[in-house]
Amino acid sequence: MTTIGIGTHSQQQALDALEDMTQGVNAIQYDEYLERIAKAQRYMQQHGIDAIYLNAGTNLKYFTGMQWYASERLVGAILPASGTVEFIAPSFEIGSLLDYQVVEGPINDWQEHQSPYALFAQVLEKMGISKNATVGIDESTAFFVADGIRLEAPELNLINAQPVTAHCRMHKSDNELALIQRAMDMTLAVHKATASMLHEGITTTEVEAFINQAHKKVGAPGNYFCIVLFGKASSFPHGVKEPQVLKKGDIVLVDTGCKLEGYLSDITRTYVFGDANERQRTMWQHEKNAQLAAFEAAQIGKTCGDVDYAARSYLASVGLGPDYDLPGCPHRTGHGIGLDIHEWPYLVKDNPQHLAKGMCFSNEPMLVVPDEFGVRLEDHFYMTDQGPKWFTQPSHSIDDPFGLG
């Protein structure tokens, strides 16, 4: 059987068929940042946490709107259990920080020869937070920052801020869901265009370059990440060092995503270039069935572990695995997604976290057949009061992955 929609266009034709998909997109608004801060503060008050430190990165952006990347210089914010957020940054960065600032608050600055950790302790004191207070440190903070704070303020009870950040970030708002939905739609369009321009002899490097162009065509800055694997290389979930050259009968695995207003997409498609053999068909269908089993198990009140168990139980029922054994699924069923490509909560064995409205997950119980090939079908869903809802519809079939027939 000939695959449908694969290898039917030139690269230029495939690009020409794409258009900007970002019209009408709305960034997160000021009021929503204030709501996030208020939610975090309620949680902190209930759990005896006096403040949390938000390091440059996605937690800082989530709560304050400030986009800044972590480096060797401390840039961040102190979010108290009550009161106003205060920022800490190098003096020479203040002009740029003001340009990026969404939620207002004092910027406490330090010169290059000064200790930002000593300044951190001084800011806490200025905010009325005691020397032996409980302060959460953003879980993504580099060790040298956390260690610097510990040495300058040894009486503080430093804890992981992850319970606060995850409590807020794992439940997506309607605005966040809309941004993720559009990003997913953009990447799915790129997937379809990519499949259409494949031809014998093309390299994985060439396909990755095309995907980057295609993401730009639909309105993204380019690829946030991209994995393209042919043949045996597809049995390595996150790829191999050397590029491959496409030939008839090869499994094609493409895993890619983009960023839209900070929110991410992440979709994997696996199909065959040319005619699939019986073993490829059988394993592909097992992967699809495992993905569906996980989706159907994702009900309000069930746990993340229950979803992983459903996928892994199906695979075991057809002689794959068990657990992480190969041939079978070598990793968890899925991860959360939002401002980070992998974030809480995770669909992993024994995770007791209960599913709740607004949670978003990848669904990708990948099958690996060592020294032969791998099959990963990855779509994401989010939880509603009525159960799970797909962001993108799963692959139709190995011969017609995008349902074009």
C-alpha positions in Angstrom: 0.0 0.0 0.0 1.4 3.4 -0.9 1.5 6.0 1.8 -0.8 9.0 1.4 0.6 12.6 1.5 4.2 11.5 1.8 6.7 12.6 -0.9 4.1 14.4 -3.0 5.7 17.9 -3.1 9.0 19.6 -3.6 10.4 21.5 -0.7 9.4 24.8 -2.2 5.9 23.6 -2.9 5.6 22.4 0.7 6.7 25.8 2.0 4.4 27.7 -0.3 1.4 25.8 1.0 2.1 27.1 4.5 0.9 30.5 5.8 1.2 32.6 9.0 -1.0 31.1 11.7 -0.5 33.6 14.4 -3.3 36.0 13.6 -5.5 36.8 16.5 -3.1 35.4 19.1 -3.4 37.0 22.5 -0.4 37.1 24.9 -1.0 36.6 28.6 -2.4 39.9 30.0 -1.4 41.9 33.1 -4.4 40.9 35.2 -3.6 37.2 34.8 -0.1 37.7 36.2 -1.6 39.3 39.2 -4.0 36.4 39.6 -1.0 34.0 39.4 0.8 35.9 42.2 -2.3 36.0 44.3 -2.8 32.2 43.9 0.9 31.6 44.9 0.5 33.8 47.9 -2.6 32.0 49.1 -0.7 28.7 48.9 2.3 30.1 50.7 0.2 31.5 53.5 -1.6 28.2 53.9 1.7 26.3 54.1 3.9 28.5 56.2 6.2 29.7 53.4 7.3 33.4 53.9 8.6 34.0 50.4 9.9 32.3 47.3 12.8 33.3 45.0 12.1 33.2 41.3 15.2 32.9 39.2 15.6 34.1 35.6 13.7 31.7 33.4 10.2 30.3 33.1 9.1 30.7 36.7 10.1 34.4 36.6 8.2 34.8 33.4 5.1 32.9 34.6 4.6 35.0 37.7 5.9 38.4 36.6 5.9 38.4 32.8 9.6 39.3 32.7 11.5 37.3 30.1 15.1 36.9 31.1 17.5 34.0 30.7 19.5 32.6 33.5 23.3 33.2 33.5 26.2 33.5 35.9 24.7 36.7 37.2 21.8 36.6 39.6 18.7 38.1 38.1 15.4 37.2 39.7 12.6 38.2 42.0 11.4 37.7 45.6 7.7 36.9 45.8 6.6 37.3 49.4 3.6 35.6 51.0 2.0 39.0 51.1 3.0 42.3 49.6 4.8 43.4 46.4 7.2 41.4 44.3 10.8 42.9 44.4 13.4 42.2 41.8 17.2 41.8 42.1 19.5 42.4 39.2 22.9 43.9 38.1 22.9 47.7 37.9 23.9 47.8 34.3 20.8 45.6 33.3 18.2 47.9 34.9 17.4 49.7 31.6 16.7 46.4 29.8 14.8 44.9 32.7 12.5 47.9 32.8 11.8 47.3 29.1 10.8 43.7 29.9 9.0 44.4 33.2 5.3 43.6 33.2 4.5 43.4 36.9 5.9 46.4 38.6 8.1 46.2 41.7 11.3 47.8 43.0 14.5 46.6 41.3 17.3 46.2 43.8 20.6 46.4 42.0 24.1 45.3 42.6 27.4 46.2 41.1 29.8 43.7 39.5 32.1 43.6 42.5 29.3 43.2 45.0 27.6 40.1 46.3 24.0 39.6 45.0 23.5 37.1 47.7 24.2 39.6 50.5 21.8 41.9 48.7 19.2 39.1 48.7 19.4 38.9 52.5 19.1 42.7 52.7 16.0 42.8 50.5 14.4 40.1 52.7 15.0 42.3 55.7 13.7 45.4 54.0 10.5 43.4 53.1 10.0 42.5 56.7 10.9 38.9 56.3 12.7 37.5 59.4 16.2 36.0 59.3 14.9 32.6 60.2 12.0 32.7 57.7 11.1 29.8 55.4 12.0 30.8 51.9 11.5 28.6 48.8 14.1 28.6 46.1 12.9 28.2 42.5 13.6 24.6 41.6 15.4 25.6 38.4 17.9 27.8 40.2 21.5 26.9 39.6 23.3 25.4 42.6 25.7 28.3 42.9 22.9 30.8 43.4 21.2 28.6 46.1 24.5 28.0 47.7 25.4 31.7 47.7 22.1 32.5 49.4 22.7 29.8 52.0 26.1 31.1 52.9 25.0 34.7 53.2 21.8 33.9 55.1 22.5 30.7 57.1 19.6 31.2 59.4 17.0 31.0 56.6 15.1 27.8 56.3 15.6 27.2 52.5 13.2 24.8 50.9 12.3 23.8 47.3 9.8 26.2 45.9 8.5 23.6 43.5 5.3 22.9 45.5 4.3 26.5 45.0 5.3 26.9 41.4 3.9 23.5 40.3 0.6 24.2 42.2 0.1 27.2 40.0 1.7 26.2 36.7 0.2 22.7 36.3 -3.4 24.1 36.0 -3.6 26.0 32.7 -6.0 28.9 32.2 -8.2 29.3 29.2 -5.7 31.8 27.8 -2.8 29.4 28.2 -4.7 26.5 26.6 -5.5 28.8 23.6 -1.8 29.6 23.2 -0.8 25.9 23.4 -3.6 24.9 21.0 -2.4 27.4 18.4 1.3 26.3 18.8 0.2 22.7 18.4 -1.8 23.6 15.3 1.2 25.3 13.8 3.5 22.3 14.4 1.0 19.9 13.0 0.8 21.9 9.8 4.6 21.7 9.7 4.5 18.0 10.1 2.2 17.6 7.2 4.4 19.8 5.0 7.5 17.9 6.1 6.0 14.5 5.1 5.0 15.9 1.8 8.5 16.8 0.7 10.4 13.7 1.7 12.3 11.9 -1.1 14.8 9.1 -1.3 18.3 10.3 -0.6 17.3 13.3 1.6 19.2 13.5 4.9 17.9 14.1 8.4 19.9 17.3 8.5 18.1 18.6 5.4 14.8 17.7 6.9 15.6 19.5 10.2 16.5 22.6 8.2 13.2 22.4 6.3 11.3 22.1 9.5 13.0 25.2 10.9 12.0 27.1 7.7 8.4 25.8 7.9 8.0 26.8 11.5 9.1 30.3 10.5 6.5 30.3 7.7 3.7 29.6 10.1 4.8 32.4 12.3 7.1 30.9 14.9 10.7 32.0 15.5 11.8 28.6 14.2 12.2 25.2 15.8 12.2 25.2 19.5 13.7 21.7 19.1 13.7 19.1 16.3 14.5 15.4 16.2 14.5 13.6 12.8 15.4 9.9 12.6 15.3 7.3 9.8 15.4 3.5 10.0 17.3 1.9 12.9 18.2 5.3 14.4 14.5 5.7 15.3 15.0 3.1 18.0 17.0 5.7 20.0 14.3 7.9 21.5 16.3 11.1 21.4 18.5 10.4 18.4 22.0 9.5 17.4 25.1 11.5 16.6 25.3 11.0 12.8 22.7 12.0 10.2 20.9 9.4 8.2 19.9 9.2 4.5 16.4 8.2 3.6 15.6 5.1 1.7 12.5 3.1 0.7 11.0 1.1 3.6 12.6 3.3 6.3 10.7 4.2 9.4 10.6 8.1 9.6 10.3 9.6 13.1 9.9 13.4 13.4 9.6 15.0 16.8 9.4 18.8 16.8 7.9 21.8 18.4 7.8 25.6 18.4 7.2 28.5 20.8 4.3 30.9 20.7 4.2 33.8 23.3 6.4 31.6 25.4 4.2 28.5 25.2 5.3 25.3 23.5 4.2 22.7 21.1 5.6 19.1 20.9 4.3 16.6 18.4 5.8 13.3 17.1 4.8 11.5 14.0 6.1 8.1 12.8 5.4 6.5 9.5 7.1 4.7 6.7 8.7 6.1 3.5 7.3 3.7 0.9 5.5 0.5 1.8 5.4 -0.6 5.4 6.2 -4.3 6.2 4.1 -6.4 8.5 6.3 -6.0 11.5 6.3 -2.2 11.2 2.5 -2.2 10.8 2.0 -4.4 13.9 4.3 -2.3 16.1 2.8 0.9 14.8 -0.7 -0.3 15.7 0.4 -1.4 19.2 1.8 2.1 19.7 -1.5 3.7 18.6 -3.5 1.4 20.9 -1.3 2.1 23.9 -1.7 5.9 23.3 -5.5 5.4 23.2 -5.4 3.3 26.3 -3.6 6.1 28.2 -6.0 8.7 26.9 -9.1 6.7 28.0 -7.6 6.2 31.4 -7.1 9.9 31.9 -10.2 10.8 33.9 -10.7 13.4 36.6 -9.8 11.9 40.0 -7.5 9.2 38.5 -3.8 9.5 39.1 -1.0 10.2 36.7 0.3 6.8 37.6 -3.0 5.2 36.5 -2.5 6.7 33.0 1.0 5.2 32.7 -0.3 1.9 34.0 -3.0 1.8 31.3 -0.5 2.2 28.4 2.0 -0.2 29.9 -0.7 -2.8 30.7 -1.9 -2.8 27.1 1.7 -3.3 25.9 2.2 -6.2 28.3 -1.0 -7.8 27.1 0.5 -8.1 23.6 3.9 -9.4 24.8 5.8 -6.1 25.0 7.7 -5.1 28.0 6.8 -5.6 30.8 7.6 -2.4 32.6 10.6 -0.8 30.8 11.9 -3.9 29.2 12.5 -4.0 25.4 10.9 -4.5 23.0 8.5 -2.1 24.7 8.3 1.3 26.2 11.5 2.5 27.8 10.3 5.7 29.4 7.2 7.3 31.1 4.0 7.7 29.1 4.0 11.5 29.2 5.0 14.9 30.6 3.3 18.2 31.4 3.9 21.1 29.0 3.5 24.9 29.1 6.3 27.4 29.3 8.7 24.5 29.6 8.7 21.6 27.2 8.7 19.2 30.2 7.1 20.3 33.4 4.8 19.1 36.1 2.9 16.8 36.4 4.3 13.6 34.8 2.5 10.5 33.6 4.9 8.1 35.2 4.5 4.9 37.1 3.3 5.3 40.7 2.8 9.1 40.5 0.0 9.7 43.0 -0.8 13.2 41.6 -4.6 13.3 40.8 -5.7 14.6 37.4 -7.5 17.9 37.5 -9.0 20.4 35.2 -6.4 22.4 33.3 -3.6 19.9 33.4 -1.8 19.3 30.1 0.1 16.2 29.1 2.0 14.6 26.3 0.8 11.1 25.4 3.7 9.1 24.0 4.3 5.6 25.3 7.0 5.0 22.6 7.8 1.5 21.4 11.4 0.6 20.9 12.5 -2.6 19.0 16.2 -2.7 19.6 18.4 -2.7 16.4 15.3 -2.4 14.2 13.2 0.7 14.7 11.2 2.8 17.1 7.6 4.1 16.9 6.6 7.2 18.8 3.2 8.8 18.3 3.0 11.9 20.5 -0.1 14.1 20.9 -1.1 16.2 23.9 -4.3 16.4 25.8 -5.7 18.6 28.5 -8.1 17.8 31.3 -11.6 19.3 31.3 -14.4 18.6 33.8 -15.7 15.9 31.4 -12.3 14.3 30.9 -9.4 14.5 28.5 -9.5 16.5 25.3 -6.9 16.2 22.5 -5.0 19.3 21.3 -4.3 17.4 18.1 -6.0 14.3 16.7 -3.8 11.2 16.8 -2.3 9.7 13.7 -4.9 8.0 11.5 -2.9 5.0 10.2 0.6 4.1 9.2 -0.2 4.5 5.6 -2.2 7.7 6.0 -0.8 9.3 9.2 -2.6 12.7 8.6 -5.9 11.3 7.6 -5.7 12.7 4.0 -7.2 9.7 2.3 
